[in-house]
Amino acid sequence: MVAAVRVHKPGGPEALTYEDVQIAAPGQGQIKIKQHACGVNFIDAYFRMGMYPSPVGLPFIAGNESAGEVMAAGPGVTDVKVGDRVAFVGPLGGYAGERLVPADRAVKLPANISYEQAAGMMLKGMTVQYLLNKTYKVEKGTVCLIHAAAGGVGLIACQWANHLGATVIGTVGTKEKAELAKKNGCHHTILYRDEDFVAKVKEITSGKLCDVVYDGIGKTTFPASLDCLRPLGYFVSFGSASGQIEAFNINILQTKGSLFATRPTLNNYVAKRDDLVATAADLFKVVGSGAVKIPINQKYPLKDAAKAHKEMEGRDTTGSTILMP
């Protein structure tokens, strides 16, 4: 038996139940991982609340992201072996001392990437990789607005966009978060609770506005984010921390400058094994070089997963949060 955090009924953070479970032997194409660190992400809360239905029904072990050592490999596994250090983003099951994963969804960790770094960056870091390099290609001279710039995705995105030569504008909730964002590559910060972020973007850019807005907030930043974009600009919605954006009249994109709007997700960008490996390799390279650091600003014992969710949803966290089995 191993410790795990399960959801028996959708609800608030209190729905996360710490208990012992039995993890089976790996089946065809599977590996069993002894977990060293588990990542905490907003998507975990969406599953916990029932906003996203659990693909395995109830109860389920929460969590999508983890890193650890391969304990056993099932039939048909050729790419990884017992003893390999691996990281994983994918099906539920992350908040546990051990877990089963499809071997073709695990990536080997380079020696210079720790388990804790991996658990704090696989989902968030690979998300930033596709957002900045594929959804909208950020390069020297790009002007981008990043909402929640001091959050887990935000701090990685600010560093990486700065590294690519962009002018980075970020919205944050407090002066402390503004300082943190600036230390992580954000050139201009906007206190969204005290300032009109659209007006501030216009001021910062001398009216030229942004090429792209990266929005993991959702409901409360839409449609104002569209007013931060130049004609033909890109609105990239990749999260719903404040609730989902409701259906809108698509003609609004035409009236605000023939804008592009997209709602990407990591799963589609790494659906093929080759794309997963290439995306992870790019992340490992930029982190390994020191150009992007992974700020793990909260660590909790696995049994305190409910507290981690409560503080994440209360906007009391910055950077990455991990659970320690």
Backbone bond lengths (Angstrom), bond angles and torsions (degrees), N, CA, C in turn:
res aa  C-N    CA-C-N  psi(-1)  N-CA   C-N-CA  omega(-1)  CA-C   N-CA-C  phi
1 M - - - 1.470 - - 1.532 109.49 -
2 V 1.317 115.56 143.45 1.462 120.38 177.38 1.530 109.39 -130.82
3 A 1.329 115.43 155.44 1.459 120.37 178.86 1.530 109.88 -73.33
4 A 1.333 115.36 142.22 1.461 121.08 178.77 1.524 108.83 -152.61
5 V 1.325 115.12 164.69 1.463 121.13 176.46 1.515 107.41 -117.28
6 R 1.354 115.30 116.59 1.458 119.38 -175.52 1.529 111.63 -117.13
7 V 1.333 113.75 158.07 1.458 121.97 173.90 1.528 107.37 -113.11
8 H 1.330 116.24 119.12 1.466 121.01 178.28 1.520 111.49 -96.55
9 K 1.333 116.12 -26.28 1.461 121.77 -179.18 1.527 107.61 -150.00
10 P 1.343 118.66 131.58 1.472 120.44 -178.82 1.531 111.52 -56.54
11 G 1.338 115.31 144.56 1.458 119.06 -179.97 1.511 111.83 173.89
12 G 1.336 115.52 -158.78 1.455 122.32 179.66 1.513 111.33 -77.14
13 P 1.338 117.16 -169.71 1.469 120.43 -179.50 1.526 113.26 -54.29
14 E 1.342 116.24 -29.02 1.467 119.44 -179.46 1.531 112.66 -66.59
15 A 1.328 116.88 -12.16 1.468 120.58 177.64 1.526 111.93 -73.25
16 L 1.326 117.62 -11.09 1.462 121.49 178.94 1.529 108.94 -83.17
17 T 1.323 116.36 114.11 1.468 122.28 -174.38 1.529 110.34 -109.93
18 Y 1.323 115.64 124.38 1.471 121.64 179.22 1.519 108.83 -87.66
19 E 1.336 117.46 121.72 1.453 121.05 -174.98 1.526 110.48 -158.04
20 D 1.311 116.27 171.85 1.461 121.79 177.26 1.519 110.01 -92.59
21 V 1.334 115.98 139.35 1.465 121.32 178.39 1.529 109.18 -135.49
22 Q 1.312 114.86 163.00 1.463 121.19 175.99 1.520 108.02 -102.03
23 I 1.324 117.30 127.42 1.466 122.04 176.21 1.525 107.65 -103.91
24 A 1.322 116.39 123.83 1.466 121.44 -175.55 1.531 111.68 -70.04
25 A 1.307 115.36 170.12 1.471 120.76 172.55 1.529 108.44 -70.68
26 P 1.329 117.64 151.91 1.465 119.44 -178.68 1.528 111.98 -66.15
27 G 1.341 116.04 137.76 1.452 121.67 177.28 1.519 111.37 -94.24
28 Q 1.316 116.17 -164.25 1.458 122.24 -179.46 1.537 110.85 -54.39
29 G 1.343 115.40 122.95 1.460 120.10 176.06 1.517 115.21 74.88
30 Q 1.333 117.31 7.92 1.467 121.08 -177.80 1.529 112.08 -107.05
31 I 1.344 114.78 158.24 1.454 121.07 169.09 1.519 108.72 -128.22
32 K 1.329 115.18 153.15 1.465 120.12 173.66 1.521 107.97 -105.75
33 I 1.337 115.55 131.28 1.464 121.30 -176.97 1.521 110.55 -112.95
34 K 1.333 116.52 132.74 1.463 121.08 166.39 1.522 105.96 -84.10
35 Q 1.308 116.08 114.73 1.464 120.25 -171.46 1.533 111.77 -79.88
36 H 1.322 114.28 138.29 1.466 120.09 175.36 1.521 112.08 -109.28
37 A 1.322 117.36 -23.62 1.472 121.66 178.08 1.523 108.65 -161.68
38 C 1.330 115.63 146.97 1.461 121.80 -178.75 1.529 109.03 -126.79
39 G 1.309 117.27 131.41 1.454 121.14 179.43 1.519 111.78 -81.29
40 V 1.342 115.95 148.98 1.462 122.78 176.68 1.521 108.26 -115.65
41 N 1.331 116.40 128.43 1.459 121.60 -175.87 1.524 110.60 -139.49
42 F 1.333 115.77 159.37 1.462 119.67 179.73 1.523 111.93 -59.47
43 I 1.330 117.17 -31.04 1.461 119.23 179.89 1.534 110.62 -61.96
44 D 1.334 116.93 -27.75 1.463 120.12 176.99 1.530 110.39 -64.08
45 A 1.333 115.74 -37.66 1.469 120.22 177.88 1.522 111.07 -69.11
46 Y 1.337 116.86 -35.83 1.471 119.80 178.97 1.528 110.57 -62.38
47 F 1.339 116.83 -41.27 1.467 120.36 177.16 1.533 109.98 -68.12
48 R 1.319 116.60 -43.10 1.474 120.68 -179.35 1.528 111.96 -59.22
49 M 1.336 115.77 -40.11 1.467 120.95 -178.74 1.521 113.46 -78.22
50 G 1.350 116.13 -14.66 1.450 119.04 -176.06 1.514 113.28 88.78
51 M 1.351 116.73 4.55 1.463 120.38 176.49 1.520 109.83 -62.40
52 Y 1.345 115.34 -39.81 1.456 122.00 170.45 1.525 106.47 -108.61
53 P 1.332 118.78 125.67 1.468 119.59 -179.79 1.527 111.47 -70.20
54 S 1.319 115.68 140.33 1.466 120.14 177.29 1.525 109.90 -69.35
55 P 1.334 117.71 127.18 1.468 120.06 179.71 1.519 113.38 -69.71
56 V 1.335 117.18 -13.61 1.467 120.34 -178.92 1.525 111.41 -108.95
57 G 1.333 117.22 6.43 1.455 120.45 -178.74 1.525 111.84 77.13
58 L 1.336 116.14 -162.89 1.461 122.69 -179.65 1.530 109.55 -115.54
59 P 1.337 118.63 147.46 1.464 125.10 -9.15 1.526 110.70 -76.33
60 F 1.342 116.83 163.93 1.454 120.36 175.97 1.525 109.95 -138.46
61 I 1.328 114.97 152.15 1.462 120.41 174.07 1.525 107.26 -81.11
62 A 1.328 117.02 126.91 1.462 122.10 -176.86 1.524 111.02 -73.62
63 G 1.324 115.59 168.23 1.454 121.26 172.65 1.512 114.67 99.10
64 N 1.336 116.04 138.95 1.460 121.85 -177.28 1.531 114.10 -116.95
65 E 1.319 116.50 -10.78 1.478 119.87 -166.98 1.519 109.88 -134.98
66 S 1.334 116.57 134.21 1.455 118.83 -179.76 1.523 111.11 -162.54
67 A 1.321 114.34 168.53 1.468 120.20 177.92 1.516 108.64 -145.17
68 G 1.328 115.24 143.75 1.453 118.65 -179.60 1.519 111.80 -178.28
69 E 1.323 113.98 -162.36 1.465 122.19 -173.98 1.526 109.99 -111.46
70 V 1.312 116.16 137.58 1.466 120.63 179.71 1.530 109.72 -70.27
71 M 1.361 116.01 121.29 1.466 122.39 179.94 1.523 111.59 -93.12
72 A 1.335 114.83 -35.41 1.464 119.64 -175.84 1.515 108.84 -157.66
73 A 1.331 115.67 151.42 1.470 120.90 178.81 1.517 109.04 -125.70
74 G 1.333 115.61 138.00 1.452 120.84 179.62 1.520 112.05 -84.12
75 P 1.317 116.48 179.23 1.468 120.88 178.79 1.530 111.06 -59.97
76 G 1.334 115.14 142.65 1.459 119.92 174.69 1.516 115.52 85.03
77 V 1.335 117.12 0.13 1.469 119.88 180.00 1.527 108.95 -87.91
78 T 1.321 116.31 124.44 1.468 120.13 -177.60 1.527 112.94 -124.73
79 D 1.343 117.35 -25.71 1.469 120.26 -173.02 1.523 113.59 -78.17
80 V 1.335 117.44 -28.55 1.466 120.37 -179.40 1.520 108.93 -129.02
81 K 1.348 114.77 159.28 1.477 119.63 -177.26 1.528 109.52 -137.39
82 V 1.303 115.54 166.54 1.463 121.21 178.22 1.527 109.79 -55.97
83 G 1.326 115.79 133.24 1.459 121.25 -179.26 1.512 114.40 98.37
84 D 1.330 117.56 -17.07 1.472 120.32 178.84 1.529 110.59 -65.93
85 R 1.316 114.99 142.67 1.467 121.85 172.83 1.530 107.45 -88.57
86 V 1.333 116.90 124.89 1.459 119.98 -175.18 1.526 110.93 -137.22
87 A 1.318 114.69 162.78 1.465 121.75 173.70 1.512 108.08 -133.80
88 F 1.318 114.68 161.99 1.450 118.34 -167.15 1.526 111.31 -153.14
89 V 1.329 116.37 138.94 1.462 122.42 167.92 1.524 106.34 -131.71
90 G 1.304 117.24 132.62 1.461 116.74 178.79 1.499 113.48 164.42
91 P 1.345 117.42 -132.12 1.459 120.49 -175.54 1.521 112.71 -56.85
92 L 1.311 115.49 161.90 1.456 121.21 178.72 1.524 111.15 -61.67
93 G 1.339 115.42 159.20 1.460 120.05 178.68 1.512 113.48 128.98
94 G 1.328 117.26 7.60 1.463 121.18 -172.80 1.517 115.96 -73.55
95 Y 1.333 118.00 -31.68 1.467 120.40 -175.25 1.533 109.65 -85.52
96 A 1.312 116.37 73.80 1.467 120.50 -177.96 1.515 110.13 -159.89
97 G 1.338 115.61 158.45 1.461 120.25 178.20 1.515 112.68 -68.88
98 E 1.330 115.81 -29.35 1.463 122.02 176.18 1.520 107.81 -138.06
99 R 1.342 116.08 158.94 1.453 118.24 175.11 1.519 110.94 -157.25
100 L 1.327 114.94 157.54 1.459 121.80 172.59 1.520 108.79 -98.91
101 V 1.337 115.80 138.19 1.466 119.49 175.61 1.530 109.31 -139.86
102 P 1.327 116.57 151.57 1.462 118.69 171.74 1.531 108.80 -64.85
103 A 1.310 117.27 128.55 1.465 120.73 -176.01 1.522 112.51 -59.36
104 D 1.333 117.16 -31.51 1.465 118.82 -177.38 1.525 112.79 -77.41
105 R 1.346 117.07 -1.38 1.468 121.27 176.02 1.524 112.08 -105.18
106 A 1.308 117.18 -3.39 1.465 121.44 178.87 1.526 109.60 -95.38
107 V 1.322 115.81 145.89 1.469 120.08 176.35 1.528 108.67 -122.37
108 K 1.323 115.13 142.35 1.460 119.89 179.20 1.521 110.13 -74.07
109 L 1.331 114.64 141.67 1.460 120.11 179.56 1.524 110.89 -91.81
110 P 1.345 117.26 133.36 1.466 119.91 171.73 1.528 109.90 -64.66
111 A 1.310 116.41 158.85 1.462 120.87 -177.63 1.520 112.88 -61.61
112 N 1.355 117.08 -27.06 1.468 119.42 -176.52 1.527 113.61 -89.59
113 I 1.341 117.80 8.10 1.463 121.62 176.24 1.527 108.05 -114.62
114 S 1.340 117.05 121.28 1.467 120.72 -178.03 1.529 110.83 -81.16
115 Y 1.330 115.10 164.43 1.463 120.00 176.30 1.535 110.53 -59.46
116 E 1.329 116.01 -42.00 1.464 119.29 -177.92 1.528 110.81 -66.37
117 Q 1.321 116.90 -43.06 1.468 119.50 175.38 1.528 110.77 -57.30
118 A 1.320 115.17 -46.76 1.468 119.85 -176.67 1.518 111.05 -61.54
119 A 1.348 116.24 -45.44 1.461 119.43 -179.43 1.528 111.55 -65.81
120 G 1.318 116.40 -26.37 1.459 120.33 179.63 1.508 114.21 -88.18
121 M 1.349 117.36 -4.79 1.467 116.83 -172.46 1.520 115.88 -135.26
122 M 1.318 119.53 -13.71 1.465 117.68 -172.55 1.524 112.09 -59.86
123 L 1.326 117.11 -53.74 1.466 119.58 179.45 1.521 111.19 -69.01
124 K 1.331 116.47 -49.40 1.459 120.45 -176.82 1.526 111.41 -68.67
125 G 1.324 116.56 -43.47 1.460 120.55 -177.51 1.516 113.33 -68.67
126 M 1.344 116.63 -42.40 1.463 118.43 177.66 1.528 110.88 -69.94
127 T 1.329 116.73 -30.04 1.466 120.21 173.11 1.522 110.14 -61.21
128 V 1.327 116.41 -47.87 1.469 119.93 178.52 1.524 110.78 -62.43
129 Q 1.337 116.14 -38.19 1.470 119.10 -179.46 1.520 111.38 -57.75
130 Y 1.342 117.36 -48.20 1.463 117.61 -177.88 1.525 111.83 -75.69
131 L 1.338 117.55 -34.13 1.466 119.65 179.95 1.526 111.43 -60.35
132 L 1.347 116.09 -44.59 1.458 120.91 -173.86 1.523 114.03 -87.89
133 N 1.324 116.42 -21.38 1.464 119.15 -175.36 1.519 114.27 -110.85
134 K 1.338 117.07 -17.70 1.458 119.49 -175.19 1.529 113.33 -126.24
135 T 1.336 117.37 -52.44 1.468 118.84 -178.51 1.527 110.24 -61.59
136 Y 1.319 116.55 -50.50 1.472 122.22 169.65 1.514 105.74 -138.32
137 K 1.316 117.17 122.95 1.470 120.34 -174.07 1.524 110.15 -80.00
138 V 1.306 115.71 105.82 1.468 121.85 178.47 1.521 109.04 -79.71
139 E 1.331 115.96 135.34 1.465 120.86 179.53 1.520 109.35 -147.57
140 K 1.315 116.47 -176.10 1.459 121.39 -179.22 1.522 109.15 -57.39
141 G 1.329 116.59 127.17 1.457 120.93 179.05 1.514 115.12 96.52
142 T 1.344 117.55 -13.66 1.471 120.49 177.57 1.530 109.43 -64.75
143 V 1.336 115.40 139.26 1.464 120.72 173.58 1.526 107.13 -110.10
144 C 1.321 116.70 118.82 1.466 119.61 -177.24 1.518 111.83 -126.45
145 L 1.314 115.13 147.07 1.462 122.44 173.83 1.527 107.47 -109.66
146 I 1.324 115.74 127.12 1.463 121.48 179.68 1.522 108.14 -117.95
147 H 1.325 116.68 113.34 1.459 120.13 176.03 1.520 109.58 -75.68
148 A 1.348 115.78 150.45 1.474 121.84 -178.17 1.523 110.14 54.65
149 A 1.318 115.22 53.56 1.466 121.09 -172.60 1.524 113.75 -66.73
150 A 1.334 117.63 -17.39 1.471 120.00 179.44 1.521 112.19 -98.99
151 G 1.316 117.35 5.39 1.457 121.10 179.35 1.514 112.44 -81.44
152 G 1.314 116.17 -174.17 1.461 121.05 -176.96 1.509 113.18 -61.62
153 V 1.329 117.20 -51.85 1.459 120.69 175.45 1.526 109.86 -70.05
154 G 1.331 116.40 -39.90 1.457 121.35 -174.35 1.516 114.28 -57.85
155 L 1.331 117.78 -47.32 1.470 119.82 -177.38 1.524 111.75 -66.66
156 I 1.333 116.31 -35.94 1.471 119.22 176.60 1.524 109.74 -69.47
157 A 1.340 116.69 -42.91 1.467 121.38 -178.37 1.528 111.65 -64.13
158 C 1.329 116.79 -40.57 1.471 119.83 179.21 1.534 110.59 -61.49
159 Q 1.319 116.32 -46.01 1.469 119.97 -180.00 1.522 111.53 -63.26
160 W 1.320 115.80 -46.04 1.459 120.34 -174.15 1.530 110.40 -69.73
161 A 1.327 117.84 -42.57 1.466 120.88 178.64 1.523 110.64 -63.53
162 N 1.321 116.68 -40.05 1.465 121.11 176.40 1.530 109.61 -62.08
163 H 1.318 116.35 -44.03 1.466 122.31 178.93 1.534 111.31 -58.77
164 L 1.334 116.32 -34.33 1.471 121.47 -179.63 1.531 112.85 -81.39
165 G 1.333 116.42 -4.64 1.455 119.97 175.79 1.517 115.63 99.38
166 A 1.333 117.02 11.88 1.465 120.72 -178.16 1.524 111.42 -81.95
167 T 1.333 114.48 158.41 1.460 121.21 165.10 1.515 106.12 -89.67
168 V 1.342 116.88 120.88 1.462 121.63 -171.46 1.524 110.69 -108.37
169 I 1.324 115.64 121.91 1.463 123.05 175.04 1.525 106.48 -112.37
170 G 1.324 117.55 132.92 1.455 119.57 -178.47 1.512 112.83 -131.45
171 T 1.335 116.58 142.53 1.461 120.16 172.33 1.527 108.64 -97.64
172 V 1.338 115.35 140.85 1.467 122.50 -179.60 1.528 108.75 -143.09
173 G 1.346 115.89 164.76 1.452 119.65 -176.30 1.513 115.44 -93.06
174 T 1.343 117.85 -23.19 1.466 120.90 -176.14 1.523 110.86 -139.32
175 K 1.335 114.99 164.71 1.471 120.59 177.79 1.532 110.49 -64.34
176 E 1.337 115.98 -35.15 1.466 119.77 179.02 1.531 110.19 -64.27
177 K 1.328 116.13 -41.24 1.459 119.97 178.43 1.522 110.98 -69.37
178 A 1.333 116.28 -31.69 1.467 119.74 176.83 1.525 110.45 -63.41
179 E 1.339 116.80 -43.11 1.461 120.90 178.46 1.530 110.79 -63.22
180 L 1.330 115.45 -40.83 1.455 120.02 179.39 1.530 110.90 -63.61
181 A 1.329 116.74 -44.46 1.463 120.64 179.12 1.526 110.70 -61.59
182 K 1.335 116.77 -41.49 1.470 120.04 179.89 1.528 111.33 -64.84
183 K 1.323 117.14 -36.17 1.464 120.39 178.03 1.527 111.21 -68.51
184 N 1.321 116.02 -16.21 1.456 120.96 -178.46 1.524 112.77 -112.26
185 G 1.341 115.85 30.26 1.455 119.21 169.15 1.512 117.33 98.87
186 C 1.328 117.76 -0.58 1.469 120.69 -179.95 1.537 108.85 -81.56
187 H 1.337 116.96 123.24 1.466 120.35 -176.64 1.533 112.63 -78.73
188 H 1.324 116.65 -37.46 1.464 121.96 -177.35 1.524 108.73 -133.54
189 T 1.331 117.40 132.30 1.463 120.12 177.45 1.524 110.41 -116.59
190 I 1.316 115.20 148.59 1.464 122.49 180.00 1.530 107.73 -126.70
191 L 1.330 116.64 125.15 1.462 121.09 177.13 1.526 107.77 -83.76
192 Y 1.330 116.20 97.44 1.465 119.92 -169.31 1.529 113.41 -65.93
193 R 1.348 117.19 -21.31 1.470 119.15 178.88 1.530 111.48 -76.94
194 D 1.320 116.54 -26.01 1.463 121.03 -175.26 1.520 113.23 -109.22
195 E 1.330 117.25 -19.56 1.463 121.09 -174.05 1.526 110.97 -125.16
196 D 1.318 115.85 151.80 1.464 122.42 173.72 1.524 106.75 -79.16
197 F 1.339 116.31 107.90 1.465 117.77 -171.79 1.528 112.55 -66.11
198 V 1.319 118.23 -29.36 1.470 120.30 177.46 1.521 109.98 -65.87
199 A 1.329 116.57 -47.15 1.465 120.85 179.31 1.520 111.18 -61.77
200 K 1.335 116.72 -39.85 1.464 119.93 -179.78 1.525 111.56 -67.94
201 V 1.331 117.26 -37.42 1.471 120.23 177.07 1.521 109.93 -62.92
202 K 1.322 116.25 -43.04 1.470 120.06 178.55 1.523 110.58 -61.64
203 E 1.333 116.30 -39.54 1.466 121.20 179.17 1.530 111.11 -67.15
204 I 1.323 116.46 -47.69 1.472 121.63 -177.98 1.532 111.70 -61.56
205 T 1.335 115.69 -39.62 1.475 120.63 -175.20 1.526 113.15 -94.60
206 S 1.340 117.14 7.13 1.476 122.09 -176.81 1.531 111.52 54.01
207 G 1.353 114.59 37.06 1.450 120.22 175.87 1.516 115.41 85.29
208 K 1.337 117.39 -3.78 1.478 119.83 -177.91 1.528 112.31 -79.95
209 L 1.332 117.04 -20.56 1.459 124.18 177.67 1.535 112.84 67.10
210 C 1.331 116.66 -171.67 1.466 122.19 -171.38 1.525 112.00 -103.52
211 D 1.316 114.65 154.97 1.462 120.48 173.60 1.522 110.91 -78.59
212 V 1.334 116.22 -33.38 1.461 120.59 -174.91 1.529 110.01 -151.46
213 V 1.328 115.79 142.26 1.461 122.31 172.71 1.522 107.43 -116.47
214 Y 1.332 116.78 125.96 1.465 121.93 175.32 1.528 107.70 -103.99
215 D 1.324 115.90 116.69 1.455 120.69 -170.94 1.524 112.33 -125.08
216 G 1.326 116.03 109.53 1.451 121.19 174.78 1.522 112.14 -101.52
217 I 1.335 116.71 7.28 1.468 121.55 -176.19 1.522 111.91 -89.90
218 G 1.344 116.00 -51.12 1.462 118.79 176.19 1.512 114.34 97.43
219 K 1.305 115.79 -117.86 1.467 122.82 -166.64 1.530 114.59 -54.51
220 T 1.343 117.43 -45.98 1.464 119.21 -171.89 1.533 113.71 -78.85
221 T 1.308 118.28 -13.44 1.473 119.91 -179.50 1.526 112.43 -105.15
222 F 1.326 116.09 2.95 1.459 121.51 179.82 1.524 109.61 -115.99
223 P 1.353 119.16 137.94 1.468 127.45 7.72 1.533 114.95 -93.56
224 A 1.347 117.10 9.88 1.467 118.85 -176.09 1.527 112.43 -56.45
225 S 1.349 116.94 -31.83 1.465 119.48 179.62 1.528 112.19 -57.61
226 L 1.330 116.62 -32.78 1.465 120.16 -179.37 1.529 111.20 -62.99
227 D 1.333 116.54 -29.83 1.466 120.50 -179.30 1.520 112.65 -76.91
228 C 1.333 116.25 -3.45 1.469 121.01 176.60 1.524 111.48 -93.45
229 L 1.335 116.94 -2.03 1.462 120.96 -172.78 1.522 113.09 -103.88
230 R 1.324 114.80 140.58 1.461 121.43 171.89 1.534 108.90 -70.25
231 P 1.326 118.61 163.60 1.463 119.62 173.23 1.534 110.77 -54.21
232 L 1.303 116.57 138.03 1.470 125.75 -178.25 1.531 112.21 71.22
233 G 1.327 116.68 14.97 1.459 120.32 178.83 1.518 112.54 -75.84
234 Y 1.333 115.68 168.76 1.463 122.41 -175.57 1.527 111.62 -112.25
235 F 1.312 116.25 125.26 1.464 122.10 170.29 1.523 107.22 -101.44
236 V 1.340 116.31 115.28 1.461 121.79 -175.88 1.530 108.45 -114.30
237 S 1.320 116.03 105.41 1.461 122.57 179.92 1.514 108.46 -98.07
238 F 1.338 117.05 115.03 1.466 119.07 -176.13 1.523 112.99 -123.01
239 G 1.336 117.72 5.60 1.464 120.34 179.93 1.514 111.25 -161.55
240 S 1.341 115.28 169.39 1.465 120.50 -174.21 1.519 111.13 -138.33
241 A 1.335 116.97 50.30 1.459 120.77 -174.73 1.527 112.60 -59.74
242 S 1.343 118.03 -29.20 1.466 121.06 -179.29 1.527 111.85 -103.79
243 G 1.320 116.86 8.52 1.465 121.22 -174.72 1.518 109.88 115.01
244 Q 1.317 115.71 158.23 1.454 119.58 -175.57 1.524 112.14 -77.69
245 I 1.328 115.69 147.16 1.461 121.13 174.19 1.521 107.98 -70.16
246 E 1.318 115.71 128.89 1.461 119.42 -178.61 1.524 110.31 -81.30
247 A 1.311 115.51 166.12 1.464 120.92 179.13 1.528 110.15 -53.97
248 F 1.326 116.09 139.41 1.465 119.86 178.94 1.521 109.75 -135.99
249 N 1.321 115.02 159.89 1.463 121.32 178.67 1.525 108.58 -70.04
250 I 1.323 116.64 117.14 1.467 120.46 -175.07 1.531 112.01 -62.13
251 N 1.326 117.44 -19.28 1.466 120.22 178.77 1.528 112.35 -62.79
252 I 1.348 116.99 -19.25 1.463 119.96 177.98 1.528 110.83 -60.22
253 L 1.327 117.26 -30.24 1.464 120.74 179.21 1.527 111.05 -67.82
254 Q 1.328 115.73 -35.02 1.466 120.33 178.21 1.533 110.93 -70.72
255 T 1.334 115.98 -45.20 1.470 119.17 -176.00 1.524 112.39 -68.92
256 K 1.320 117.08 -23.29 1.467 120.17 -179.03 1.525 112.87 -97.63
257 G 1.339 117.02 10.16 1.465 118.49 172.38 1.505 115.58 121.08
258 S 1.327 117.68 33.71 1.469 120.90 -179.40 1.527 110.80 50.91
259 L 1.331 114.56 52.59 1.455 121.01 -175.67 1.526 111.92 -79.40
260 F 1.335 115.44 157.11 1.455 122.53 171.86 1.529 107.44 -102.60
261 A 1.323 117.56 139.49 1.462 121.91 175.98 1.519 108.62 -133.91
262 T 1.328 116.50 133.24 1.460 120.40 -178.14 1.522 110.17 -142.37
263 R 1.327 115.74 152.26 1.465 121.68 177.08 1.533 108.08 -125.89
264 P 1.348 116.30 80.89 1.464 119.95 -176.94 1.526 112.11 -81.81
265 T 1.310 115.46 164.68 1.462 121.48 173.01 1.524 108.92 -143.36
266 L 1.319 116.07 147.92 1.463 121.22 -175.49 1.524 112.53 -56.50
267 N 1.340 116.90 -38.92 1.465 120.04 -175.03 1.522 112.78 -53.35
268 N 1.334 117.06 -39.20 1.461 119.58 -178.90 1.522 112.39 -71.51
269 Y 1.323 116.71 -31.40 1.465 120.59 -178.30 1.523 112.64 -78.65
270 V 1.332 117.20 -20.38 1.468 119.73 -179.14 1.529 111.26 -122.74
271 A 1.330 116.80 24.45 1.468 120.62 -178.28 1.527 111.97 -61.48
272 K 1.325 116.75 -36.35 1.459 120.75 177.34 1.526 109.71 -88.23
273 R 1.313 116.03 141.54 1.468 121.50 -179.03 1.533 111.28 -54.25
274 D 1.316 117.78 -44.16 1.465 121.17 -178.80 1.525 111.38 -61.26
275 D 1.331 116.71 -39.39 1.465 120.20 179.85 1.523 111.16 -69.34
276 L 1.339 116.54 -37.92 1.462 120.67 176.65 1.519 110.53 -60.76
277 V 1.324 116.82 -48.81 1.467 121.52 -177.95 1.532 110.65 -63.68
278 A 1.338 116.99 -41.91 1.465 120.75 -179.27 1.528 111.39 -67.49
279 T 1.329 116.84 -40.57 1.469 120.92 179.41 1.523 110.54 -64.60
280 A 1.336 116.14 -45.39 1.462 120.16 178.66 1.525 111.10 -64.59
281 A 1.325 117.19 -39.55 1.468 120.94 -179.60 1.524 111.00 -62.70
282 D 1.333 116.58 -39.56 1.469 120.27 178.11 1.522 110.48 -64.90
283 L 1.334 116.06 -40.96 1.465 120.68 176.82 1.523 110.78 -63.66
284 F 1.326 117.43 -48.07 1.466 120.40 179.84 1.532 111.33 -59.67
285 K 1.336 115.83 -36.64 1.462 119.96 -178.73 1.527 111.40 -66.24
286 V 1.333 116.98 -46.91 1.460 119.90 -175.98 1.533 111.19 -71.72
287 V 1.332 116.75 -31.57 1.468 119.76 176.26 1.532 110.16 -76.44
288 G 1.324 116.34 -41.97 1.461 120.87 179.50 1.524 113.04 -61.87
289 S 1.334 115.80 -31.03 1.466 120.23 179.71 1.527 112.59 -76.37
290 G 1.335 116.46 -15.57 1.460 120.44 -176.98 1.514 113.89 90.50
291 A 1.334 117.58 -4.51 1.469 120.77 -179.92 1.524 111.30 -66.27
292 V 1.320 116.37 -32.07 1.464 121.91 176.41 1.524 108.25 -127.63
293 K 1.320 115.77 124.83 1.458 121.16 177.22 1.529 109.07 -104.17
294 I 1.318 116.77 151.11 1.458 121.35 -178.74 1.534 108.40 -105.22
295 P 1.337 116.81 100.88 1.463 119.47 -178.42 1.533 110.89 -79.15
296 I 1.342 115.85 105.32 1.466 120.36 175.64 1.522 106.49 -93.53
297 N 1.319 115.29 96.58 1.458 120.66 -170.98 1.521 114.18 -96.42
298 Q 1.340 116.98 -7.68 1.468 120.80 176.00 1.527 109.54 -139.54
299 K 1.333 114.80 131.62 1.469 121.61 173.22 1.525 107.52 -128.68
300 Y 1.320 115.86 132.46 1.455 120.56 178.20 1.538 109.11 -129.90
301 P 1.325 117.62 148.75 1.467 118.63 168.09 1.532 108.48 -62.77
302 L 1.309 117.66 152.02 1.464 121.40 -178.88 1.531 111.55 -53.63
303 K 1.331 116.88 -36.24 1.467 120.09 -177.05 1.526 112.25 -65.51
304 D 1.333 117.54 -16.65 1.465 121.41 -178.49 1.530 112.51 -99.74
305 A 1.328 116.72 26.98 1.469 120.42 -179.58 1.526 111.96 -58.13
306 A 1.340 117.16 -37.49 1.474 120.07 -179.85 1.529 110.41 -62.92
307 K 1.322 116.36 -40.58 1.471 120.27 177.90 1.526 110.36 -64.42
308 A 1.330 116.77 -40.31 1.466 120.86 178.75 1.528 110.53 -60.95
309 H 1.325 117.25 -42.80 1.468 120.81 179.05 1.528 111.04 -66.11
310 K 1.323 116.38 -43.30 1.461 120.59 -178.95 1.524 111.17 -60.01
311 E 1.326 116.55 -43.43 1.461 120.33 -178.37 1.529 111.20 -73.88
312 M 1.330 117.38 -35.03 1.462 120.31 176.20 1.531 110.57 -63.01
313 E 1.317 116.10 -47.31 1.464 119.92 -177.83 1.521 112.32 -72.21
314 G 1.330 116.63 -22.14 1.459 120.63 177.21 1.519 113.03 -85.74
315 R 1.336 116.62 6.88 1.478 122.50 179.91 1.535 111.21 63.06
316 D 1.333 115.62 29.06 1.462 119.94 -178.90 1.523 112.18 -97.65
317 T 1.327 118.21 6.02 1.456 121.37 -179.17 1.524 110.63 -116.95
318 T 1.316 115.22 158.83 1.467 121.46 174.28 1.522 107.64 -134.60
319 G 1.323 116.22 157.44 1.456 119.13 177.86 1.524 111.74 58.21
320 S 1.335 115.49 -149.02 1.455 120.60 -175.88 1.532 112.14 -92.61
321 T 1.324 114.34 149.42 1.471 122.46 177.12 1.517 108.04 -121.77
322 I 1.326 116.68 134.39 1.472 119.33 177.48 1.527 110.24 -131.02
323 L 1.330 114.71 155.44 1.463 123.13 173.09 1.518 108.17 -108.42
324 M 1.336 115.18 141.23 1.463 120.87 -179.33 1.526 110.10 -109.22
325 P 1.346 118.10 111.63 1.483 120.90 -178.71 1.531 111.13 -63.83
